[in-house]
Amino acid sequence: MSAKKEIHYYFVDEAGDLTLFGRRGRLLVGTPGCSNCFMLGVAQLPDPAMVEAQMTALRQALLADAYFAGVPSMQPKAKKTALLFHAKDDPPEVRREVFRLLSGFGAKVQVAVRRKMALVELARMRRAAGRKLAPGDVYDDLAKRLFRNLLHKADENQIIFARRGKSDRAGALDRAITKAKVNFEQKWGKPSDKPTTIGSEYSHASAGLQVIDYYLWALQRLYERAEARFFELLRADYRLIMDLDDKRRRAYGEWYSDANPLDLGKIKAF
């Protein structure tokens, strides 16, 4: 009797944005409304179908609760909480209920962080050399870093990226994942050729994408607002956080894990 095939399911989303400059090259980083960092995160979920069922059941229960009857984000026409869970838009009471669910999903989360002032310097260097730093370049580089040590562990991998707007970047994402496999093979001298399916979906169509949205929001609040309470609720599920531009101790940045737990006092100020 053959052993059951092991499949790893990954869901990828972002937090913050890659806006660096405004009109006429005006620097926007550090101004009100502009984030200080950009994050790309991946959540590995052992049972996406269970996550989908529980998240759907929670949303339906909340929508049927008279307490939320007049809340704007709970109205179908708003296309917010009535359609999907999104930490930035959800009312605090809803957010708390989602946090209660998350710890039971067995998520393993990894996040790569870029500080936007470092990206400003990189963009200026590229410009001086006659090239441009495109947002897709940064995104794809982080995807490559996140998956470098993940894709050899199961018999098969399925990756869903959150889709933004109408563009389909399937080709670029496929190349980023291929580079991640090559980097693993070059580093460890082992093959990383497991079948990998790559897709993209809008977040309302995937509970897994809604899960990673919440983990990213909690970490973003820690970095951007020095607010630790949301991160602490989920701390055990963050397996690796790579602060790639905090080079005070190491040239490759500061990596937080069980061996080096993250807390507010360790984060480099913006």
Protein Blocks (a to p, Z undefined) as FASTA:
>chain_A
ZZdddddddddddedjfbfbdehhiafehpahiafbdcddddddfblmlmmmmmmmmmmm
mmmpmklmmgmklpmklopmmmoccfklpcfklmmmmmmmmmmnopacddddddfklmmm
mmmmmmmnopacdfklmmmmmmmmmmmmmmmmbmbdcdddddehjbdcklmmmmmmmmmm
mmmmmmnopacfbccddddddfklomklmmmmmmmmmmmmmmmnopaklmmmmmmmmmbd
cdfklcklbmnbpaddfklccdfklpccZZ
